Amino acid sequence: MIKKPGIFSTANGRGGAQKIEASAPCRVDMGGTLDISTFFYPLGGMEPCTVNLALNLRTRVTLVPNSSPKVRVSSSGFRSAEYAIAEAPFHHPLGLVFAVAAFFKAEGVHVLIDSASPPKSALGGSSVAAVALVAAFARAQGQIRILTPALRTKIALLAREIEASVAGVSCGLQDQLAAAFGGGHAWYWQAGLNGAGFRRRTLLDRRAFKKIGRHLLLAYCGVPHESRNVNARWISQFLKGSRRDRWHEIVACTHRFAEAVAAEDYSAAAAAMNRETAIRRKMTPDVLDAVGRRLVAAAVGCSCGARFAGAGGGGCIWALGNPDDIDRLRGAWEKILSGRSGARLLAAQTDVEGVRLEVV
């Protein structure tokens, strides 16, 4: 892991640079929840995996001096907050940011967070911000200069551990890894005597991954999601031993999806998406609201695949298909979304880059 640092204070000059910026991409996903140890330990013989496609809707974190020794956080979509780091409440809506600042013993810093995706859109936003923030603080304290694959892994793991320590619920790792590495990857979750781990598989090279944007459509349903409720029910069902056969099929669907994306077979990818979405809807019907159900039905009618992002229950729906089918679906989705205030298509393209340190 990244070595525990000393105090970073842009206010008293010990931090060196007067402005540090880092950014990271959000993602759409397939096979989410399988990255939680509750699932991948007992399902380990099936090689459970999660697929992430990174999007250019980036979250940017900027560290600048604060006018007081306290830590101030300003984030789009949230009311600004300021606390002495020893007194910062981690259950606050911005509590994860304060938890990361506490790890780095921050003081006298103003954290500005700007996200290109809507708040609580189920695209991994809070975890993405944590990854960018870990990178920014580590850079400010001189711990990193070049983001190697090994260091990207450490950043993702540290961001997840800090989030898990304050979340009060089971946390996976897919959002942090997608933010750290970008691109299109399948993550195979592994566990054994040496503990939990993962194997990374790049599904498409940079050129092929850039083209996948032509096959993708992303809609924000106009209402924020709350993943804890849906995830908690999935976990409860699994722990009780009920519906585990459905999780076996979800693993199989995710494997088929990964192979289809790697082969650039978007018809097969769409079929795997639709089957996985159908299974999850049987377990938790409210994973899609009325608008979400109409969006999914329209996608199926246009020979595309559709899935809720993250754990659903609001936020975003994304579709994958052949370009002509996506063009037909675009008009159908625009009509559906026009009936709800705040709902809209998002201008998202794929992002081959993961977390990066911005030049300022």
QUIQUI-V330746 format. One record per pair of residues at least 6 apart in sequence whose ideal C-beta (glycine too) atoms are under 6 Angstrom apart, sorted by the first residue. I is the first residue (numbers start at 1). J is the second residue. D is the distance in whole Angstrom. If there is no record, write none. Layout:
i: {I,I}
j: {J,J}
d: {D,D}
This chain:
i: {1,1,2,2,2,5,5,7,8,8,8,8,8,9,9,9,10,10,10,11,11,11,12,15,19,19,20,20,20,20,21,21,21,22,22,22,22,22,23,23,23,23,24,24,24,24,24,24,25,25,25,25,25,26,26,26,26,26,26,27,27,27,27,28,28,28,29,30,30,30,31,31,31,31,32,32,33,34,34,34,35,35,35,35,35,36,36,37,38,38,40,40,41,44,46,47,48,48,49,49,49,49,50,50,51,51,51,52,52,52,53,54,54,54,54,55,55,56,56,57,57,57,58,59,59,59,59,60,61,61,61,61,62,63,63,63,64,66,66,66,66,69,69,70,70,70,71,71,71,71,72,72,73,73,73,73,74,74,75,76,76,77,78,78,81,85,85,85,85,88,90,90,95,96,96,96,97,99,99,100,100,100,103,104,113,115,117,117,118,120,120,121,121,121,122,122,122,122,122,123,123,124,127,127,128,130,130,131,131,131,131,131,131,132,134,134,134,135,135,138,139,144,152,152,155,156,156,156,159,160,160,163,164,169,177,179,180,180,181,182,182,182,182,183,183,184,184,184,185,185,186,186,186,187,188,189,190,203,203,206,209,209,212,213,213,214,215,215,216,217,217,217,218,218,218,218,219,219,219,219,219,220,220,220,221,221,221,222,222,222,223,224,225,225,225,226,227,227,230,230,230,230,230,231,233,237,243,246,249,250,250,253,253,253,256,257,257,260,260,261,266,266,266,269,270,270,270,270,273,273,274,274,277,280,281,287,287,291,292,294,295,295,295,296,298,299,299,299,302,302,302,303,304,304,304,304,305,306,306,308,309,309,309,319,337,337}
j: {154,158,138,154,158,104,141,105,15,104,106,140,141,15,107,108,65,108,109,65,66,108,108,140,64,360,63,136,139,140,62,358,360,61,132,135,136,357,58,60,132,358,59,128,131,132,179,355,54,55,58,182,351,55,57,117,123,124,128,52,54,124,178,53,309,318,52,51,254,257,49,50,51,254,50,310,234,40,48,50,50,172,173,174,189,170,172,196,170,235,48,189,191,191,251,188,189,251,186,187,188,254,174,187,186,257,258,174,178,185,184,178,182,183,351,348,351,349,351,116,117,348,116,115,128,129,132,114,113,132,133,136,112,109,136,140,110,72,108,109,110,107,108,82,83,84,85,101,106,109,82,110,81,94,97,111,80,112,113,114,115,119,93,94,94,101,102,106,107,98,99,166,166,126,130,163,111,162,166,130,133,162,162,137,129,125,123,125,220,224,225,220,315,316,225,309,310,315,316,309,316,175,175,176,179,159,163,155,159,176,179,180,355,355,155,158,159,155,355,144,357,151,180,181,180,176,177,180,176,173,176,171,171,228,187,355,354,355,354,351,352,353,354,209,352,203,204,209,200,202,201,203,258,198,199,198,197,261,262,352,350,352,350,349,350,323,266,320,320,319,326,329,316,318,346,348,295,317,333,337,345,316,344,346,291,292,343,340,342,343,314,314,313,314,315,313,310,311,284,287,311,312,313,311,284,243,283,279,279,276,279,272,275,276,272,269,272,268,269,269,320,321,322,320,304,305,320,321,305,307,300,305,307,287,287,312,313,340,317,336,317,333,336,306,332,306,319,329,325,328,329,325,319,321,325,329,320,317,319,317,315,316,318,329,343,344}
d: {6,6,6,5,5,6,5,4,5,6,5,5,5,5,5,4,4,6,5,5,6,3,6,5,5,5,4,5,6,5,5,4,5,5,5,4,4,5,5,4,6,6,6,5,5,4,4,4,4,6,5,5,4,5,5,5,4,5,5,5,5,5,4,5,5,4,5,4,6,5,6,4,6,3,6,6,6,6,4,5,5,3,5,4,6,5,5,6,6,5,5,4,5,5,5,5,5,5,5,6,5,6,5,5,5,6,5,6,4,6,5,5,4,6,5,5,6,5,4,4,4,5,6,4,5,5,6,5,6,4,5,5,4,5,5,6,5,5,5,5,4,5,5,5,6,5,5,5,5,6,4,5,5,5,5,5,4,5,4,5,6,3,6,6,5,6,5,6,6,4,5,4,6,6,6,6,6,5,5,6,5,6,6,4,6,6,5,6,5,3,6,6,5,5,4,4,4,3,5,5,6,3,4,5,4,4,6,6,5,5,4,6,5,6,5,5,5,6,5,5,5,6,4,6,5,4,5,4,5,5,5,6,4,5,6,6,5,5,4,5,6,5,4,6,5,5,5,5,6,6,4,6,4,5,4,5,5,5,5,5,6,6,5,4,5,5,5,6,6,4,5,6,6,5,5,4,6,5,5,6,5,5,6,6,5,6,5,4,4,3,4,5,5,4,3,6,6,4,5,6,4,6,5,5,6,5,6,5,6,6,6,5,5,4,4,5,4,4,4,5,6,6,5,6,5,3,6,5,3,5,6,5,5,6,6,4,6,6,6,5,5,6,6,4,4,3,5,6,5,5,4,5,5,3,5,5,5,6,5,6,6,4,6,6,4,6}
